[in-house]
Amino acid sequence: MGAKVLLHVGTPKTATTFFQDVLFRHRLMLAERGIHYPGATFDMQFRAALDLLRREWGGLEDEVVGEWDALAAEVRAESGIHIISNEILAGATAEQAARALGSFGDAEVHLVLTVRDLFRQIPAEWQETVKHFGTETYADFLAAIRTRSGRSADLFWAVQDLPGILARWAESLPPERVHIVTLPPRGTDPAVLWKRLESVFGLEGLELDLTSDRSNESMGANATSFVRGLNEVTQDFLTKDQYRWLVMELLAHRTLSTRTGKRRIMVPPDDWDWVSDLTTSWMTVLLSSSYDVVGDLDELVGERPETFTDPDVTDPERIASIATDSTIALLAEAGRLMGERDALRAEVEQLREVAGLRNAVRAKLETSEAGQRVLGLYRDVRGRSSRRA
């Protein structure tokens, strides 16, 4: 049997991180069944996608040159099913998509696109921009994507404009090899989405542990605005690596996203009709195609929020609580790092003591003829050992 590639290109914020974590943790068991999830590390497929797109990513783009070709070569070298999944692939240009599709040789390539309604995608994407150094207010972000002007709009529509993504990725593929998986409405049993993913990726009947600590949970309206404010004052002194660990990982993912009582970020009422009209135009395009739809395209309509809380207008009491939790997390991390520093200092002192003792012994031996003979024998033996090595 030849190779079959299931190329999952996003979109972002459609349970992609959860799905990739499940596959990565079970990759050895899956491989025994002829289903391959390439990558020795969790971020390998992301790095390959970054190489394909040649996108700026805090200098990481310079470290990943050649990794897409290596990934494609791994696929070509083995038969069976290969699952490639990374959401940034949705933003590929037509030329980059063509290169990716052509890199798998004679493999049967299928495109998988997971999609979610814009009433959830728009707030989620603003939060992601904030978690990646962003300082744009929610109002400015909304204005940018409505007018499709500016960097944030370009980044948003590159990975969220469904007809555009399909035009770039699916043009050369038979429609039966293009699979659109819709995400169920908010509050639906997660098993519903997993059943859809199972059917597309050939995972039915496999006992997989679906618990994951990599799910990308929302921080909520006030916490996102808090981080946006931090970005305005820390961008001048935190390096990108420091920001990724202290803000993105420690604060956003490990602290603020775990808080309870978070207020959802929602689309404001003034934009409801625009979102609905745009969605309707997309559905017209999708319904006229012959793509394989897993789920229901009507789920793209989404639900208009019953209320709206403006994240640009923060609640002082909630911000104070968020700031307290953030301070505690940062102090705990500072304490951990200071403990590591102290342990390293102790090790250095021990090495200095050993070195000092060695020097004292050598000096003592050099004061006598017998001692000098001992040193000579030691150096001679050490020299022979070095030559043998």
C-alpha positions as CSV (number, residue, x, y, z in Angstrom):
1,M,0.0,0.0,0.0
2,G,1.3,3.5,-0.9
3,A,1.4,6.5,1.4
4,K,-1.7,8.5,2.2
5,V,-1.2,12.0,3.7
6,L,-3.9,13.7,5.8
7,L,-2.8,17.3,5.8
8,H,-4.6,19.3,8.5
9,V,-4.0,23.0,7.9
10,G,-6.1,24.5,10.6
11,T,-7.8,26.8,11.1
12,P,-6.4,28.2,14.4
13,K,-8.6,28.0,17.5
14,T,-10.4,24.8,16.4
15,A,-9.0,22.4,19.0
16,T,-5.8,22.0,17.0
17,T,-3.5,22.0,20.0
18,F,-5.6,19.4,21.8
19,F,-5.7,17.2,18.6
20,Q,-2.0,17.4,18.0
21,D,-1.2,16.6,21.7
22,V,-3.4,13.4,21.5
23,L,-1.6,12.3,18.3
24,F,1.9,13.0,19.6
25,R,1.4,11.2,22.9
26,H,0.1,8.1,21.1
27,R,2.4,8.2,18.1
28,L,4.2,4.9,18.8
29,M,0.9,3.0,19.3
30,L,-0.5,4.6,16.1
31,A,2.6,3.7,14.2
32,E,2.1,0.0,15.0
33,R,-1.3,0.3,13.3
34,G,0.1,2.0,10.2
35,I,-0.8,5.6,11.2
36,H,2.2,7.9,11.4
37,Y,2.4,11.2,13.2
38,P,5.9,12.4,12.2
39,G,8.0,14.2,14.7
40,A,10.4,13.3,17.6
41,T,9.3,16.4,19.5
42,F,5.9,18.0,19.9
43,D,6.9,21.1,18.0
44,M,8.6,19.4,15.0
45,Q,5.6,19.8,12.7
46,F,5.2,23.4,13.7
47,R,8.9,24.0,12.9
48,A,8.4,22.4,9.5
49,A,5.4,24.5,8.8
50,L,7.3,27.6,9.8
51,D,10.0,26.7,7.4
52,L,7.5,26.2,4.6
53,L,5.9,29.6,5.2
54,R,9.2,31.4,5.9
55,R,7.3,33.4,8.5
56,E,9.0,35.6,11.1
57,W,8.8,34.0,14.6
58,G,11.2,35.8,16.9
59,G,14.3,34.5,15.1
60,L,13.1,30.8,15.1
61,E,12.6,31.0,11.4
62,D,16.4,31.0,10.9
63,E,16.7,27.8,12.9
64,V,14.2,25.7,10.9
65,V,15.5,26.0,7.4
66,G,15.2,22.6,5.6
67,E,12.8,21.1,8.2
68,W,9.8,20.9,5.8
69,D,11.8,19.0,3.3
70,A,13.0,16.6,6.0
71,L,9.4,16.0,7.1
72,A,8.3,15.4,3.6
73,A,11.2,12.9,3.1
74,E,10.1,11.0,6.2
75,V,6.6,10.7,4.7
76,R,7.9,9.5,1.3
77,A,10.1,6.9,2.9
78,E,7.3,4.9,4.5
79,S,3.9,3.6,3.4
80,G,0.7,3.9,5.5
81,I,-1.2,6.9,6.7
82,H,0.7,10.1,7.6
83,I,-1.0,12.9,9.6
84,I,0.5,16.4,9.3
85,S,-1.2,18.9,11.5
86,N,-0.4,22.6,12.1
87,E,-2.8,25.5,12.1
88,I,-0.3,28.1,10.7
89,L,-0.4,26.2,7.4
90,A,-3.8,27.9,6.8
91,G,-1.9,31.1,6.0
92,A,0.2,29.6,3.2
93,T,0.3,31.4,-0.1
94,A,-0.8,29.5,-3.2
95,E,2.8,28.9,-4.1
96,Q,3.7,27.5,-0.7
97,A,0.6,25.3,-0.7
98,A,1.6,23.9,-4.1
99,R,5.1,23.2,-2.9
100,A,3.7,21.4,0.2
101,L,1.3,19.3,-1.8
102,G,4.0,18.4,-4.3
103,S,6.6,17.4,-1.7
104,F,4.9,14.1,-0.8
105,G,5.7,12.4,-4.1
106,D,3.2,9.9,-5.2
107,A,1.3,9.9,-1.9
108,E,-2.5,10.3,-2.0
109,V,-3.0,13.7,-0.3
110,H,-6.1,14.8,1.5
111,L,-6.7,18.2,2.9
112,V,-8.5,18.6,6.2
113,L,-9.8,22.0,7.4
114,T,-11.4,22.4,10.8
115,V,-13.6,25.4,11.0
116,R,-15.5,27.4,13.7
117,D,-18.0,30.3,13.6
118,L,-16.7,33.8,13.5
119,F,-18.6,34.8,16.7
120,R,-16.0,32.7,18.5
121,Q,-13.0,33.0,16.2
122,I,-12.8,36.8,16.2
123,P,-12.5,37.2,20.0
124,A,-10.1,34.2,20.2
125,E,-7.8,35.6,17.5
126,W,-7.6,39.0,19.3
127,Q,-6.6,37.2,22.5
128,E,-3.9,35.3,20.5
129,T,-2.5,38.5,19.1
130,V,-2.3,39.9,22.6
131,K,-0.5,36.8,23.8
132,H,2.1,37.3,21.0
133,F,3.3,40.8,22.1
134,G,0.2,42.6,20.9
135,T,-0.8,46.0,22.2
136,E,-3.8,46.6,19.9
137,T,-7.1,47.3,21.7
138,Y,-10.1,45.2,20.9
139,A,-11.9,48.1,19.2
140,D,-8.8,48.8,17.0
141,F,-8.5,45.1,16.2
142,L,-12.2,44.9,15.1
143,A,-11.9,48.0,13.0
144,A,-8.8,46.6,11.3
145,I,-10.4,43.2,10.4
146,R,-13.6,44.9,9.2
147,T,-11.7,47.2,6.8
148,R,-9.1,44.5,6.1
149,S,-6.3,47.0,6.7
150,G,-3.1,46.6,8.6
151,R,-0.9,43.8,9.8
152,S,-3.4,42.3,12.3
153,A,-6.0,42.1,9.6
154,D,-3.6,40.5,7.1
155,L,-2.7,37.8,9.7
156,F,-6.3,37.2,10.7
157,W,-7.8,36.8,7.3
158,A,-4.9,34.7,6.0
159,V,-5.9,31.9,8.5
160,Q,-9.7,32.6,8.9
161,D,-11.0,33.5,5.4
162,L,-12.4,30.0,4.6
163,P,-12.9,30.5,0.8
164,G,-9.4,32.0,0.5
165,I,-7.8,29.1,2.3
166,L,-9.6,26.6,0.2
167,A,-8.7,28.4,-3.0
168,R,-5.0,28.3,-2.1
169,W,-4.9,24.7,-0.8
170,A,-7.7,22.7,-2.6
171,E,-7.5,23.9,-6.2
172,S,-5.4,21.0,-7.4
173,L,-7.2,18.3,-5.3
174,P,-10.3,16.3,-6.2
175,P,-13.2,17.6,-4.0
176,E,-13.7,14.2,-2.4
177,R,-10.2,14.6,-0.9
178,V,-11.0,17.9,0.8
179,H,-12.6,17.4,4.2
180,I,-14.3,20.3,6.1
181,V,-14.9,19.5,9.8
182,T,-17.2,21.9,11.6
183,L,-16.9,22.5,15.3
184,P,-20.2,22.0,17.2
185,P,-21.7,24.9,19.2
186,R,-20.4,26.0,22.5
187,G,-21.5,23.7,25.3
188,T,-21.7,20.6,23.1
189,D,-20.2,17.4,24.5
190,P,-16.5,17.3,23.4
191,A,-17.1,13.7,22.3
192,V,-19.1,15.0,19.3
193,L,-16.1,16.8,17.8
194,W,-13.8,13.8,18.6
195,K,-16.1,11.5,16.7
196,R,-15.9,13.8,13.7
197,L,-12.1,13.9,13.9
198,E,-11.9,10.1,14.3
199,S,-13.9,9.5,11.1
200,V,-11.7,11.8,9.0
201,F,-8.3,10.7,10.3
202,G,-9.1,7.0,10.5
203,L,-8.9,6.7,14.3
204,E,-12.1,4.9,15.0
205,G,-11.9,2.0,17.5
206,L,-8.6,3.1,19.0
207,E,-8.3,3.5,22.7
208,L,-6.7,7.0,23.1
209,D,-6.4,9.0,26.2
210,L,-8.1,12.3,25.4
211,T,-7.0,14.1,28.5
212,S,-4.6,16.9,27.6
213,D,-2.7,19.7,29.5
214,R,-2.0,21.5,26.2
215,S,-5.5,22.8,25.6
216,N,-5.3,26.5,24.7
217,E,-7.9,27.9,27.1
218,S,-9.1,31.5,27.1
219,M,-7.8,34.0,29.6
220,G,-11.1,36.0,29.6
221,A,-11.8,39.7,28.8
222,N,-10.1,41.3,31.8
223,A,-7.0,39.1,31.9
224,T,-6.5,39.7,28.1
225,S,-6.6,43.4,28.6
226,F,-4.3,43.1,31.6
227,V,-1.7,41.3,29.4
228,R,-2.2,43.9,26.7
229,G,-1.3,46.6,29.2
230,L,1.8,44.6,30.3
231,N,2.9,44.3,26.7
232,E,2.9,48.1,26.4
233,V,5.4,48.5,29.2
234,T,7.5,45.3,28.9
235,Q,8.3,45.4,25.2
236,D,11.2,47.7,25.8
237,F,13.1,45.4,28.2
238,L,12.0,41.8,27.8
239,T,13.6,39.8,25.1
240,K,11.4,37.6,22.9
241,D,12.6,34.5,24.7
242,Q,12.0,36.0,28.1
243,Y,8.5,37.2,27.0
244,R,7.6,33.7,25.7
245,W,8.4,32.1,29.0
246,L,7.3,34.8,31.5
247,V,4.2,36.2,29.8
248,M,3.0,33.6,27.2
249,E,3.7,30.5,29.2
250,L,3.8,31.4,32.9
251,L,1.2,34.1,33.0
252,A,-1.2,33.5,30.1
253,H,-1.2,29.7,29.9
254,R,-0.4,28.5,33.4
255,T,-1.9,31.2,35.5
256,L,-4.6,33.4,33.9
257,S,-6.2,30.8,31.7
258,T,-6.8,28.6,34.8
259,R,-8.8,31.2,36.7
260,T,-12.5,30.7,37.3
261,G,-15.2,33.2,36.7
262,K,-13.7,34.6,33.5
263,R,-15.8,37.0,31.4
264,R,-15.9,35.9,27.8
265,I,-14.7,38.1,25.0
266,M,-17.5,38.5,22.5
267,V,-18.3,40.2,19.3
268,P,-20.0,43.6,20.0
269,P,-23.6,44.1,18.8
270,D,-22.6,46.6,16.1
271,D,-20.7,43.9,14.3
272,W,-23.3,41.1,14.5
273,D,-24.9,41.8,11.1
274,W,-21.5,42.1,9.4
275,V,-20.4,38.7,10.8
276,S,-23.7,37.1,9.8
277,D,-23.6,38.5,6.3
278,L,-20.0,37.4,5.8
279,T,-20.8,33.9,7.1
280,T,-23.7,33.6,4.7
281,S,-21.5,34.5,1.7
282,W,-19.0,31.8,2.8
283,M,-21.6,29.2,3.2
284,T,-22.9,29.9,-0.4
285,V,-19.4,29.2,-1.7
286,L,-19.0,26.0,0.4
287,L,-22.5,24.7,-0.4
288,S,-21.7,25.1,-4.1
289,S,-18.6,22.8,-3.8
290,S,-18.5,19.1,-3.6
291,Y,-16.2,19.0,-0.6
292,D,-16.7,16.3,2.1
293,V,-18.4,18.1,5.0
294,V,-18.1,16.3,8.4
295,G,-20.6,18.0,10.7
296,D,-23.0,20.7,9.6
297,L,-22.2,23.9,7.7
298,D,-25.1,25.6,9.6
299,E,-22.8,25.5,12.7
300,L,-20.8,28.2,11.0
301,V,-23.7,30.6,11.6
302,G,-22.9,30.7,15.3
303,E,-24.8,32.2,18.1
304,R,-25.1,36.0,18.7
305,P,-24.1,36.7,22.3
306,E,-26.8,37.6,24.7
307,T,-24.7,40.2,26.4
308,F,-21.5,42.1,25.6
309,T,-18.7,43.1,28.0
310,D,-16.2,45.5,26.4
311,P,-12.7,44.2,27.2
312,D,-11.3,47.7,26.7
313,V,-13.3,48.8,29.7
314,T,-11.8,46.8,32.6
315,D,-13.2,46.0,36.1
316,P,-10.8,47.5,38.7
317,E,-11.5,44.7,41.2
318,R,-11.0,42.0,38.7
319,I,-7.8,43.6,37.4
320,A,-6.5,43.8,41.0
321,S,-7.2,40.1,41.5
322,I,-5.6,39.2,38.2
323,A,-2.5,41.3,39.1
324,T,-2.3,39.6,42.5
325,D,-2.3,36.1,40.9
326,S,0.2,37.2,38.3
327,T,2.5,38.6,41.0
328,I,2.3,35.4,43.0
329,A,3.2,33.3,39.9
330,L,6.1,35.6,39.0
331,L,7.4,35.6,42.6
332,A,7.2,31.8,42.7
333,E,9.2,31.6,39.5
334,A,11.7,34.1,40.8
335,G,12.1,32.0,43.9
336,R,12.6,28.8,41.8
337,L,15.2,30.5,39.7
338,M,17.1,31.9,42.7
339,G,17.1,28.4,44.2
340,E,18.7,27.1,41.0
341,R,21.2,29.9,41.0
342,D,22.2,29.2,44.6
343,A,22.6,25.5,43.9
344,L,24.8,26.3,40.9
345,R,26.9,28.6,43.1
346,A,27.3,25.8,45.7
347,E,28.5,23.5,42.9
348,V,31.0,26.1,41.7
349,E,32.4,26.5,45.2
350,Q,32.8,22.8,45.6
351,L,34.7,22.6,42.3
352,R,36.9,25.5,43.4
353,E,37.7,23.6,46.6
354,V,38.6,20.5,44.7
355,A,40.7,22.5,42.3
356,G,42.4,24.2,45.3
357,L,43.1,20.9,47.0
358,R,44.6,19.5,43.7
359,N,46.8,22.5,43.4
360,A,48.0,22.2,47.0
361,V,48.9,18.5,46.5
362,R,50.7,19.3,43.3
363,A,52.7,22.1,45.0
364,K,53.6,19.8,47.9
365,L,54.8,17.0,45.6
366,E,57.0,19.4,43.6
367,T,58.9,20.3,46.8
368,S,60.6,16.9,47.0
369,E,62.4,14.6,44.7
370,A,60.1,11.6,45.4
371,G,57.1,13.8,44.8
372,Q,58.5,15.0,41.5
373,R,58.9,11.3,40.4
374,V,55.3,10.7,41.3
375,L,54.1,13.6,39.2
376,G,56.3,12.5,36.3
377,L,54.8,9.0,36.4
378,Y,51.3,10.5,36.6
379,R,51.9,12.7,33.6
380,D,53.4,9.8,31.7
381,V,50.4,7.5,32.3
382,R,48.0,10.4,31.5
383,G,49.8,11.0,28.2
384,R,49.6,7.3,27.2
385,S,45.9,7.2,28.0
386,S,45.3,10.3,25.9
387,R,47.2,8.8,22.9
388,R,45.1,5.6,23.1
389,A,41.8,7.7,23.2
